[in-house]
């Protein structure tokens, strides 16, 4: 009888650890513009994670060819307040737009983009809430921290 109980407890602990490990590995954010990625699948995974974490989604549309896309990444990475606010409130997902892959079918579900990078803010179920020209968040040759935070706070969950 004791062996059965020990076996049951051991099985339960092992199973719980497996489930816990899988739940912590739920979503790997898309952090680079990659013409080979499938944005439909990426969005499906981002929606699942956004629902699970009660966050909104920002689609960051651009490409490796785009200097302002690189400036935007550097701006976020070097501003702890902005970086932390994004991590707390949003799932960021990059959508490639380049001569190799314009992702036209995927992007046809959203308003026309006039410049890159461009943000689409989505509810955690994937519904479009806002289309943001990131040029409006610029200041000289960088981004304006106050404008950027105002934008993030306005659309946070």
C-alpha positions in Angstrom: 0.0 0.0 0.0 2.8 2.4 0.9 4.5 1.7 -2.4 1.4 2.6 -4.3 1.0 5.9 -2.4 4.7 6.7 -3.0 4.3 5.8 -6.7 1.2 8.0 -6.9 2.9 11.0 -5.2 6.0 10.6 -7.4 3.8 10.5 -10.5 1.8 13.5 -9.4 4.9 15.6 -8.7 6.5 14.6 -12.0 3.3 15.4 -13.9 3.0 18.8 -12.1 6.6 19.7 -13.0 6.0 18.8 -16.6 2.9 21.0 -16.8 4.7 23.8 -14.9 7.7 23.7 -17.3 5.4 23.8 -20.3 3.3 26.7 -19.0 6.5 28.7 -18.5 7.6 28.1 -22.0 4.3 29.2 -23.6 5.3 32.0 -26.0 8.6 33.0 -27.5 8.3 36.6 -28.7 9.2 37.5 -32.3 12.1 39.9 -31.7 13.6 40.1 -35.2 12.1 41.0 -38.6 12.3 37.6 -40.4 10.9 37.2 -43.9 10.5 33.5 -43.3 8.2 33.7 -40.3 4.5 33.1 -40.5 2.7 36.1 -39.0 -0.6 34.3 -38.9 0.9 31.6 -36.6 2.9 34.1 -34.6 -0.3 36.2 -34.0 -2.2 33.0 -33.0 0.5 32.3 -30.4 0.7 36.0 -29.3 -3.1 36.1 -28.8 -3.0 32.9 -26.6 -0.2 34.5 -24.5 -2.0 37.9 -24.3 -5.2 36.2 -23.1 -3.2 34.2 -20.5 -1.3 37.2 -19.2 -4.1 39.8 -19.7 -1.9 42.0 -22.0 -2.5 43.7 -25.3 -0.5 43.1 -28.4 1.6 45.5 -30.4 2.4 44.5 -34.0 5.7 46.2 -34.9 5.7 46.2 -38.7 9.0 47.0 -40.4 12.2 45.3 -41.7 15.9 45.0 -41.2 16.4 47.5 -44.1 14.6 50.2 -42.0 17.0 52.5 -40.0 14.1 53.8 -37.9 13.2 50.2 -37.0 16.7 49.8 -35.6 16.4 53.1 -33.8 13.1 52.1 -32.3 14.6 48.8 -31.0 17.6 50.6 -29.5 15.3 53.2 -28.0 13.1 50.6 -26.3 16.1 48.5 -25.2 17.9 51.5 -23.6 15.0 53.1 -21.8 14.2 51.0 -18.7 10.9 52.7 -17.9 9.6 52.1 -21.4 11.0 48.6 -21.7 9.5 47.6 -18.3 6.1 49.2 -19.2 6.0 47.3 -22.5 6.9 44.0 -20.8 4.2 44.5 -18.1 1.4 45.5 -20.5 2.1 44.2 -24.0 3.1 41.3 -26.1 5.4 42.8 -28.9 5.4 40.9 -32.2 7.4 41.9 -35.2 5.9 41.6 -38.7 8.4 41.6 -41.5 7.8 43.9 -44.5 10.6 43.7 -47.0 11.3 42.9 -50.7 11.8 39.3 -49.7 8.3 39.1 -48.1 5.8 41.9 -47.8 3.3 39.8 -45.9 0.6 41.4 -48.0 -2.1 38.9 -47.2 -1.6 39.2 -43.5 -1.3 43.0 -43.5 -4.3 43.4 -45.8 -6.4 42.9 -42.6 -5.1 46.2 -41.2 -5.2 49.9 -42.3 -2.7 51.0 -45.0 0.7 51.8 -43.7 2.4 55.0 -44.9 5.8 54.6 -43.2 7.9 52.2 -41.2 8.1 51.1 -38.5 4.4 51.1 -37.8 2.4 49.8 -34.8 -0.9 48.2 -34.7 -2.3 47.9 -31.1 -4.5 44.8 -30.7 -6.8 43.7 -27.9 -5.8 40.4 -26.3 -8.2 38.6 -28.6 -6.5 40.1 -31.7 -9.0 42.8 -32.5 -7.5 46.0 -33.9 -7.7 48.9 -31.5 -5.4 51.4 -33.0 -3.0 52.1 -35.9 0.0 54.2 -34.9 2.4 56.0 -37.2 5.6 55.9 -35.2 6.8 59.0 -36.9 4.5 60.9 -34.6 6.6 59.5 -31.7 9.9 60.8 -33.0 12.1 63.6 -31.9 15.0 64.7 -34.1 16.9 61.5 -34.9 15.4 59.4 -32.1 12.1 58.8 -30.3 10.5 61.1 -27.8 10.3 59.4 -24.4 7.3 61.4 -23.2 5.3 60.9 -26.4 6.1 57.2 -26.4 5.0 56.7 -22.8 1.8 58.7 -23.5 1.1 56.4 -26.4 1.8 53.2 -24.4 -0.3 54.4 -21.4 -3.2 55.3 -23.6 -3.5 51.8 -25.1 -2.4 49.7 -22.0 -5.0 47.3 -20.7 
